[in-house]
């Protein structure tokens, strides 16, 4: 057997003109064919997958462990590249094939032009996970790399980052370019494009480079999907499930697992503006009403030294106010049991006093001629995070915000506007770094906040995103949604965005109530929409309202008894769910599986589940179907196989069918179903998840639990289990709750399906309740 290509020889082959004018004839690297002879067809098993390479004509296929085809290259559209001059060169014949080890294969392919070739390396990263590196020769003249794979008509494609226009993207063409959606006119744009495809056939395909890319998902030709990236080479993660949940877990193990935020992040947040006195007064009112709110977001509290806050309030009836003593402000709110959040950004405005320092030190993104790049419409420049010194300098702002001023984090806005013709400190262009910037931005902020708060007691909500950025954020929100029903910018676009982003590795998404941009609805129509938005947000990672760009008669919590009552009810429901939600967050931290789950994650064998884009699983227990239509008083819901219980009314339904249920305009309005017999861990009543001054009379959740056992039909399940975030294992035997692994003293109140309530103080690792 021929000796394998060395790593150095492989890279040289990829970077230099392979064979130059003499074509492949005469290449001295061992294993490369010469004299017109080509290797035979090749087949090799890597990481449990089988790679098949047909020699002449070239064609690659990937098989699973059972020999089933995951994908075949389209024979007339094999992997290739386009030159700057517009010439297309595709792999045509196998030139060399070397098994370097049990985990690495290297090969080269001739192209249409015998003077040019493409080199490949396929490397095992983990079982069911490969990296394919594709390096065209003459890299300096390569404009893009791409290929095509055959696709049966029933194959579905999901993932691709946060997608507001649907979960299944088959039949669409996607441009992977981060956009401020409002600037882009909404449509199919995304704040967080992630070039990672997950197929219903059980395989994944992700581009690791950040240059602009495109996916044509059986849109132009119904028998195939294609990919193209505007880069001189490609690095591709190829993964196999076989289930969708397996794929999500495998992908996030490779790109990075999300952090586990503090529990209070998953509580209820209230936005408040108008100055120090007004915000404190509003928060005291919430405490008097016993609305369980754990955090306040006050974006108009401006501090120039920390580049903190947004000075403009565009919510009718409100205006920005003074914050004369920021530390006293945050201390007062902390004593009342509120975490205090503010507004952060990488943008520096030319007309503000804090622009001069980063500009003078060279910390801002520049044009090719060396001038600072200022956005012509917004008059802002951006911190250049490719320069390590920029992050060092910026960290002082975070120390001031979190340590000196006492804020607990906040919203990390924007990140999608780096121009393609910008010049970055590391030598890259804006074209190369535009999609990478959200990752650098989030990473710099996360590292700075972690240094300021080593105990991790902070929260960062991020709008933009990129492959791997899930490692550096506590939560995601929907950006500048429009206050209307229709997608792809209104309420109907929220669930698809959450589900697609969760499939892409970002597990902590929430629906900001109730959109940011006011549309053309009447006052009453907007009120109904607001109430429905609260219902959806109650069943996401955290419940948070906002005061956005609403110049005419906006709706908010304090509008009337109905809005206040719905928010209060929603806050109580959401706060009660925190033990369940935080257990899901602990699972996400270990596995990458999101809180809001596209149905096939939980019912992989149900073909109908792939069609459901306006309902979702919240963890394994709940099926949530928010109302998405104006004037609706009922909602028709598809229930997968099994037995289901209406969470509000206790009615039992058999799965595998559609059911229609009532959907009133209050906190019990969104249809929610639980698996029959399931254990539902709830928090005992509390005022906040944050610590409060003991003398304030505010009750912080202590970890005490209310355990609800959902009813079950005679033929339904009699046993169930659930593991809490702290390792406590709960086992319902049908008559008894068995507790093991309990790490701390807590009171547990058990509610059984027959209406019996029992309570016990558990101060040992194991206990039973009946």
DOMARKOL-439919 format. One record per residue (C-alpha): residue in one letter; x, y, z. Coordinates in pm, whole numbers. Layout:
<vexses>
r	x	y	z
A	X	Y	Z
...
</vexses>
This chain:
<vexses>
r	x	y	z
X	0	0	0
X	126	351	-82
X	255	567	201
X	5	837	299
X	43	1200	209
X	201	1395	492
X	1	1677	643
X	244	1929	497
X	228	1776	151
X	-151	1774	169
X	-165	2143	253
X	89	2226	-15
X	-120	2039	-271
X	-422	2237	-161
X	-251	2574	-168
X	-39	2543	-480
X	-134	2479	-841
X	-162	2101	-848
X	50	1982	-1140
X	72	2330	-1294
X	100	2322	-1674
X	181	1951	-1682
X	-151	1863	-1517
X	-133	1576	-1268
X	134	1396	-1459
X	462	1397	-1275
X	338	1491	-926
X	578	1330	-686
X	357	1312	-376
X	296	947	-297
X	-53	826	-381
X	-130	1078	-655
X	-197	901	-982
X	20	980	-1284
X	22	889	-1648
X	-357	898	-1672
X	-413	616	-1423
X	-666	674	-1145
X	-735	491	-820
X	-1027	251	-809
X	-1352	337	-638
X	-1294	381	-265
X	-1493	300	47
X	-1384	370	404
X	-1557	373	743
X	-1496	681	956
X	-1662	744	1291
X	-1927	481	1220
X	-2017	637	881
X	-1910	506	542
X	-1765	740	283
X	-1788	612	-74
X	-1588	786	-350
X	-1646	677	-708
X	-1334	733	-910
X	-1425	811	-1270
X	-1651	999	-1291
X	-1609	1141	-941
X	-1901	1115	-700
X	-1916	1106	-320
X	-2178	936	-105
X	-2223	897	269
X	-2385	592	426
X	-2503	532	780
X	-2400	235	995
X	-2672	22	833
X	-2556	99	482
X	-2844	336	409
X	-2756	636	194
X	-2761	968	377
X	-2659	1167	72
X	-2524	1130	-280
X	-2352	1407	-464
X	-2540	1519	-772
X	-2327	1369	-1050
X	-2366	1679	-1267
X	-2299	1921	-980
X	-2011	1776	-781
X	-1805	1973	-530
X	-1615	2247	-704
X	-1520	2611	-705
X	-1570	2924	-910
X	-1277	3151	-983
X	-1278	3528	-958
X	-1286	3529	-1337
X	-1610	3328	-1330
X	-1475	2987	-1435
X	-1642	2685	-1274
X	-1421	2388	-1191
X	-1577	2075	-1047
X	-1436	1746	-921
X	-1438	1500	-1213
X	-1198	1216	-1134
X	-1029	1080	-825
X	-655	1151	-845
X	-539	1009	-509
X	-685	845	-203
X	-489	774	114
X	-605	638	447
X	-373	824	681
X	-514	653	990
X	-836	504	1115
X	-959	859	1165
X	-820	1052	868
X	-848	1021	492
X	-683	1252	240
X	-760	1263	-130
X	-733	1478	-439
X	-960	1518	-738
X	-894	1640	-1089
X	-1129	1908	-1215
X	-1263	1998	-1559
X	-929	2166	-1622
X	-647	1908	-1587
X	-416	2183	-1466
X	-626	2234	-1154
X	-740	2008	-873
X	-913	2002	-536
X	-771	1840	-224
X	-982	1700	59
X	-928	1583	412
X	-1198	1395	602
X	-1128	1361	974
X	-1323	1193	1253
X	-1411	1435	1533
X	-1633	1198	1733
X	-1858	901	1661
X	-2103	1018	1395
X	-1914	1343	1337
X	-1667	1426	1060
X	-1491	1738	937
X	-1436	1768	564
X	-1182	2027	458
X	-1205	2129	92
X	-909	2320	-52
X	-907	2425	-417
X	-570	2497	-568
X	-472	2851	-665
X	-667	2970	-362
X	-599	3335	-432
X	-819	3321	-743
X	-1106	3126	-585
X	-1429	3324	-539
X	-1652	3050	-396
X	-1674	2681	-314
X	-1986	2467	-333
X	-2165	2149	-428
X	-2499	1970	-450
X	-2662	1661	-300
X	-2960	1467	-427
X	-3272	1489	-215
X	-3593	1284	-214
X	-3913	1485	-229
X	-4009	1406	132
X	-3680	1528	284
X	-3713	1833	508
X	-3443	2083	604
X	-3441	2268	935
X	-3193	2473	1139
X	-3007	2759	965
X	-3019	2987	1271
X	-3315	3203	1370
X	-3567	3172	1085
X	-3882	3383	1107
X	-4039	3256	785
X	-4080	2891	885
X	-3902	2594	1035
X	-3889	2367	729
X	-3689	2555	466
X	-3735	2314	176
X	-3827	2501	-141
X	-3644	2816	-31
X	-3314	2983	-107
X	-3131	3113	198
X	-2872	3390	204
X	-2659	3341	512
X	-2585	3704	599
X	-2657	3865	935
X	-2906	4151	906
X	-3072	4410	1122
X	-3417	4287	1018
X	-3581	4627	1043
X	-3315	4779	814
X	-3344	4480	579
X	-3723	4512	550
X	-3781	4189	745
X	-3881	3919	492
X	-3654	3613	511
X	-3372	3805	682
X	-3219	3689	1009
X	-3028	3850	1293
X	-2859	3518	1350
X	-2791	3309	1038
X	-2619	2982	1125
X	-2510	2785	815
X	-2607	2452	966
X	-2856	2223	792
X	-3034	1941	974
X	-3210	1688	752
X	-3512	1475	831
X	-3302	1189	694
X	-3084	1213	1004
X	-2774	1396	888
X	-2633	1743	944
X	-2417	1971	728
X	-2259	2287	876
X	-2015	2537	729
X	-1752	2638	983
X	-1621	2943	800
X	-1800	3277	836
X	-1796	3413	481
X	-2133	3466	317
X	-2298	3145	203
X	-2612	3037	22
X	-2832	2729	41
X	-3074	2639	-237
X	-3302	2382	-75
X	-3471	2216	-372
X	-3592	2559	-483
X	-3426	2577	-824
X	-3416	2202	-886
X	-3657	1985	-686
X	-3429	1681	-681
X	-3137	1841	-493
X	-3009	2092	-244
X	-2700	2301	-305
X	-2457	2503	-98
X	-2212	2776	-192
X	-1976	2979	23
X	-1792	3289	-92
X	-1459	3171	42
X	-1130	3032	-93
X	-1184	2698	87
X	-1445	2524	298
X	-1457	2344	631
X	-1769	2134	673
X	-1903	1955	981
X	-2086	1639	876
X	-2294	1475	1148
X	-2535	1188	1189
X	-2815	1137	1442
X	-3003	926	1357
X	-3278	1128	1533
X	-3315	1504	1520
X	-3243	1526	1893
X	-2925	1323	1842
X	-2821	1567	1570
X	-2876	1873	1789
X	-2674	1717	2069
X	-2393	1609	1840
X	-2370	1949	1674
X	-2358	2147	1999
X	-2095	1912	2140
X	-1882	2023	1843
X	-1966	2395	1825
X	-1987	2449	2202
X	-2241	2394	2475
X	-2441	2688	2612
X	-2375	2813	2965
X	-2612	2758	3255
X	-2738	3106	3352
X	-2847	3186	3708
X	-3204	3081	3797
X	-3338	3437	3810
X	-3282	3474	3437
X	-3571	3233	3380
X	-3814	3437	3589
X	-4028	3740	3504
X	-3873	4071	3393
X	-4049	4407	3378
X	-3930	4691	3158
X	-3946	5032	3325
X	-3821	5373	3216
X	-3862	5736	3318
X	-3589	5795	3570
X	-3473	5667	3905
X	-3775	5772	4108
X	-4030	5652	3851
X	-3873	5309	3809
X	-3843	5249	4183
X	-4204	5356	4231
X	-4326	5116	3962
X	-4129	4828	4109
X	-4267	4899	4456
X	-4616	4891	4309
X	-4549	4545	4164
X	-4433	4429	4506
X	-4749	4568	4669
X	-4959	4379	4415
X	-4759	4061	4481
X	-4674	4017	4113
X	-4373	3779	4111
X	-4114	3979	3916
X	-3745	3898	3950
X	-3576	4160	3729
X	-3625	4510	3594
X	-3492	4626	3257
X	-3438	5005	3251
X	-3278	5091	2920
X	-3284	5471	2958
X	-3039	5475	3251
X	-2745	5621	3057
X	-2381	5614	3165
X	-2140	5750	2907
X	-1825	5603	3064
X	-1968	5252	3033
X	-2140	5323	2697
X	-2448	5208	2881
X	-2816	5281	2821
X	-3032	5413	2538
X	-3133	5778	2591
X	-3440	5784	2366
X	-3784	5656	2468
X	-4034	5628	2180
X	-4323	5479	2376
X	-4612	5726	2385
X	-4678	5863	2733
X	-4327	5782	2858
X	-4003	5971	2840
X	-3645	5915	2948
X	-3572	6037	3298
X	-3278	6123	3519
X	-3076	5870	3717
X	-2880	6099	3949
X	-2737	5824	4172
X	-2703	5500	3976
X	-2554	5299	4260
X	-2826	5402	4501
X	-3076	5315	4229
X	-2951	4959	4181
X	-2899	4905	4555
X	-3259	5005	4626
X	-3391	4766	4365
X	-3163	4487	4485
X	-3300	4529	4835
X	-3649	4481	4691
X	-3541	4155	4527
X	-3494	4280	4171
X	-3200	4212	3945
X	-3133	4530	3744
X	-3061	4512	3372
X	-2958	4777	3121
X	-2877	4823	2753
X	-2532	4747	2606
X	-2399	4783	2253
X	-2075	4779	2056
X	-2182	5095	1872
X	-2025	5431	1953
X	-2212	5740	1834
X	-2005	6017	1678
X	-2204	6290	1857
X	-2153	6150	2208
X	-1864	6232	2441
X	-1746	5871	2474
X	-1663	5841	2103
X	-1324	6007	2121
X	-1145	5754	2343
X	-1194	5437	2137
X	-1146	5641	1819
X	-814	5784	1935
X	-683	5445	2047
X	-767	5273	1719
X	-1029	5043	1866
X	-1295	5109	1600
X	-1356	4933	1270
X	-1192	5115	978
X	-1222	5161	606
X	-960	5024	371
X	-793	5368	363
X	-755	5371	742
X	-1037	5611	827
X	-1286	5512	1094
X	-1587	5352	930
X	-1897	5551	1028
X	-2238	5420	925
X	-2379	5687	691
X	-2736	5658	822
X	-2688	5598	1194
X	-2361	5791	1250
X	-2208	5513	1460
X	-1880	5325	1450
X	-1817	4979	1593
X	-1561	4831	1827
X	-1316	4608	1643
X	-1307	4284	1842
X	-1050	4126	1610
X	-801	4344	1801
X	-746	4179	2143
X	-663	4519	2293
X	-1017	4636	2213
X	-1166	4372	2440
X	-917	4459	2714
X	-1020	4825	2691
X	-1392	4741	2676
X	-1369	4525	2988
X	-1329	4842	3194
X	-1679	4945	3086
X	-1815	4614	3209
X	-1639	4647	3544
X	-1796	4989	3582
X	-2142	4869	3481
X	-2150	4549	3688
X	-1928	4637	3984
X	-1934	5015	4030
X	-2290	5086	3914
X	-2435	4754	4028
X	-2614	4639	3713
X	-2659	4267	3658
X	-2612	4257	3283
X	-2875	4330	3022
X	-2949	4346	2653
X	-2660	4312	2409
X	-2812	4476	2104
X	-2719	4499	1736
X	-2406	4337	1591
X	-2527	4286	1233
X	-2412	4602	1052
X	-2038	4557	983
X	-2003	4670	619
X	-1862	4427	363
X	-1593	4679	259
X	-1470	4742	613
X	-1115	4661	722
X	-1052	4480	1050
X	-745	4481	1272
X	-665	4115	1207
X	-634	4178	834
X	-975	4046	738
X	-1233	4239	542
X	-1590	4310	642
X	-1694	4049	386
X	-1501	3789	584
X	-1591	3912	932
X	-1949	4040	900
X	-2100	3705	1002
X	-1824	3640	1255
X	-1874	3974	1431
X	-2175	3858	1640
X	-1958	3578	1779
X	-1666	3811	1861
X	-1904	4067	2013
X	-2080	3815	2237
X	-1753	3648	2336
X	-1590	3976	2435
X	-1892	4079	2641
X	-1922	3737	2806
X	-1554	3726	2899
X	-1567	4079	3038
X	-1882	4011	3241
X	-1736	3683	3368
X	-1423	3863	3483
X	-1630	4128	3660
X	-1865	3866	3813
X	-1663	3543	3849
X	-1959	3378	4025
X	-2157	3399	3700
X	-2435	3608	3856
X	-2519	3809	3545
X	-2738	3778	3238
X	-2674	3875	2876
X	-2961	3878	2627
X	-2822	3880	2273
X	-2997	3960	1945
X	-2737	3867	1683
X	-2581	3524	1655
X	-2335	3302	1469
X	-2211	2945	1472
X	-2063	2883	1818
X	-2200	3203	1977
X	-2434	2999	2198
X	-2137	2962	2436
X	-2146	3332	2520
X	-2504	3431	2597
X	-2764	3376	2865
X	-3065	3419	2642
X	-3194	3527	2303
X	-3484	3752	2211
X	-3675	3810	1890
X	-3542	4154	1801
X	-3754	4431	1651
X	-4074	4236	1585
X	-4372	4425	1443
X	-4696	4448	1639
X	-4916	4256	1401
X	-5032	3898	1364
X	-4884	3802	1029
X	-4534	3672	966
X	-4256	3699	883
X	-4230	3988	1129
X	-4538	3961	1353
X	-4661	3718	1616
X	-4695	3429	1371
X	-4319	3442	1306
X	-4222	3400	1670
X	-4260	3024	1717
X	-4077	2933	1393
X	-3793	3165	1499
X	-3771	3002	1841
X	-3780	2648	1705
X	-3529	2698	1424
X	-3289	2883	1657
X	-3321	2609	1917
X	-3238	2346	1655
X	-2930	2556	1569
X	-2786	2534	1921
X	-2940	2837	2096
X	-3167	2703	2371
X	-3284	3005	2576
X	-3508	3198	2336
X	-3796	3413	2460
X	-4072	3620	2298
X	-4040	3986	2397
X	-4390	4121	2474
X	-4538	4250	2250
X	-4314	4332	1961
X	-4112	4650	1917
X	-4252	4836	1615
X	-4611	4957	1619
X	-4807	4871	1303
X	-5146	4977	1173
X	-5377	4794	1414
X	-5653	4973	1599
X	-5623	5017	1974
X	-5853	4722	2047
X	-5684	4501	1789
X	-5344	4579	1937
X	-5475	4505	2285
X	-5588	4157	2178
X	-5250	4097	2014
X	-5072	4212	2331
X	-5269	3965	2542
X	-5190	3678	2305
X	-4822	3776	2304
X	-4817	3758	2685
X	-4965	3409	2662
X	-4689	3294	2429
X	-4412	3458	2633
X	-4538	3292	2951
X	-4440	2958	2800
X	-4090	3053	2680
X	-3758	3071	2864
X	-3842	3398	3038
X	-4137	3636	3049
X	-4033	3993	2961
X	-4224	4291	2827
X	-4074	4588	2649
X	-4159	4951	2571
X	-4071	4986	2205
X	-4136	5217	1914
X	-4507	5275	1980
X	-4596	5640	1908
X	-4976	5601	1925
X	-5187	5469	2215
X	-4962	5176	2302
X	-5070	4882	2515
X	-4884	4795	2833
X	-4933	4619	3164
X	-5097	4922	3328
X	-5351	4997	3055
X	-5652	4843	3233
X	-5756	4567	3469
X	-5749	4315	3187
X	-5391	4379	3081
X	-5270	4395	3441
X	-5462	4080	3529
X	-5328	3884	3234
X	-4970	3991	3305
X	-5011	3909	3673
X	-5157	3566	3593
X	-4888	3502	3337
X	-4620	3604	3585
X	-4756	3361	3843
X	-4774	3075	3593
X	-4427	3143	3455
X	-4270	3184	3799
X	-4426	2858	3914
X	-4261	2682	3620
X	-3908	2785	3715
X	-3801	2448	3867
X	-3912	2280	3547
X	-3755	2546	3322
X	-3429	2549	3514
X	-3411	2171	3492
X	-3447	2205	3115
X	-3172	2469	3121
X	-2944	2229	3308
X	-3018	1972	3038
X	-2939	2228	2767
X	-2609	2304	2938
X	-2520	1932	2921
X	-2663	1846	2581
X	-2759	2155	2380
X	-3124	2046	2355
X	-3340	2363	2365
X	-3624	2447	2604
X	-3872	2515	2320
X	-3864	2207	2103
X	-3972	2141	1746
X	-4210	1845	1775
X	-3982	1585	1605
X	-3731	1631	1887
X	-3977	1456	2118
X	-4175	1238	1876
X	-3917	1142	1610
X	-4131	867	1456
X	-4434	1088	1389
X	-4426	1223	1029
X	-4702	1473	1110
X	-4477	1635	1372
X	-4257	1780	1096
X	-4552	1989	975
X	-4627	2156	1310
X	-4468	2502	1314
X	-4711	2693	1540
X	-4704	2456	1837
X	-4411	2312	2027
X	-4292	2104	2317
X	-4164	2293	2619
X	-3929	2025	2742
X	-4054	1667	2734
X	-4374	1724	2934
X	-4570	2015	2784
X	-4720	2068	2441
X	-4797	2440	2390
X	-5020	2576	2113
X	-5042	2958	2140
X	-5321	3141	1961
X	-5191	3310	1645
X	-5510	3441	1482
X	-5703	3759	1553
X	-6049	3706	1695
X	-5995	3337	1773
X	-6165	3192	2081
X	-6058	2833	2019
X	-5748	2660	1886
X	-5719	2331	1698
X	-5413	2136	1811
X	-5249	1821	1682
X	-5167	1582	1968
X	-4903	1317	1897
X	-4955	956	2001
X	-5007	896	2373
X	-5243	1032	2634
X	-5263	1406	2699
X	-5417	1623	2970
X	-5547	1977	2925
X	-5326	2154	3180
X	-5594	2406	3273
X	-5906	2190	3283
X	-5783	1834	3345
X	-5960	1691	3041
X	-5790	1377	2907
X	-5737	1327	2532
X	-5602	1041	2326
X	-5318	1140	2095
X	-5274	1083	1726
X	-5551	1329	1643
X	-5649	1695	1627
X	-5855	1842	1908
X	-6020	2183	1938
X	-6016	2352	2277
X	-6117	2686	2425
X	-5862	2967	2418
X	-5979	3263	2628
X	-5795	3596	2651
X	-5633	3543	2989
X	-5332	3363	3130
X	-5511	3030	3094
X	-5585	3108	2732
X	-5305	2935	2543
X	-5386	2566	2494
X	-5132	2372	2699
X	-5127	1995	2733
X	-4918	1777	2960
X	-4832	1413	2916
X	-5070	1199	3116
X	-4918	1078	3441
X	-4625	1320	3417
X	-4451	1476	3715
X	-4469	1856	3699
X	-4229	2026	3946
X	-4346	2376	4037
X	-4209	2644	4267
X	-4383	2723	4592
X	-4532	3077	4588
X	-4269	3352	4600
X	-4213	3716	4509
X	-3877	3684	4335
X	-3598	3450	4234
X	-3338	3708	4339
X	-3214	3777	4688
X	-3388	4057	4879
X	-3317	4247	5198
X	-3459	4033	5480
X	-3630	4341	5625
X	-3814	4419	5299
X	-4081	4155	5347
X	-4008	4023	4995
X	-4006	3644	4968
X	-3728	3481	4768
X	-3790	3132	4634
X	-3609	2891	4864
X	-3626	2580	4648
X	-3950	2450	4801
X	-4159	2256	4553
X	-4517	2185	4462
X	-4527	1856	4273
X	-4830	1799	4051
X	-4893	1449	3918
X	-5096	1476	3601
X	-5398	1247	3575
X	-5399	951	3343
X	-5668	741	3176
X	-5698	378	3292
X	-5491	269	2995
X	-5239	551	3039
X	-4902	546	3218
X	-4901	477	3591
X	-4533	560	3654
X	-4318	858	3564
X	-3984	1016	3653
X	-3823	1359	3647
X	-3474	1478	3741
X	-3441	1832	3874
X	-3163	2081	3799
X	-2991	1998	4131
X	-2985	1622	4071
X	-3295	1541	4276
X	-3467	1240	4118
X	-3844	1213	4143
X	-4024	883	4079
X	-4402	851	4086
X	-4491	485	4129
X	-4862	535	4075
X	-4929	569	4447
X	-4609	712	4599
X	-4355	982	4517
X	-4004	850	4574
X	-3732	1113	4616
X	-3360	1043	4587
X	-3047	1253	4550
X	-3202	1552	4725
X	-2909	1783	4813
X	-3072	2033	5050
X	-3356	2085	5293
X	-3682	2178	5124
X	-4055	2144	5172
X	-4236	1938	4909
X	-4611	1956	4860
X	-4755	1669	4657
X	-5080	1698	4456
X	-5201	1362	4327
X	-5456	1308	4049
X	-5727	1207	4296
X	-5711	1548	4464
X	-5512	1441	4771
X	-5255	1694	4895
X	-4969	1596	5125
X	-4669	1794	5248
X	-4333	1697	5390
X	-4012	1869	5492
X	-3735	1675	5320
X	-3401	1716	5492
X	-3233	1397	5374
X	-3119	1259	5040
X	-3413	1020	5015
X	-3778	1044	5113
X	-4125	928	5012
X	-4459	1105	4992
X	-4797	944	4935
</vexses>
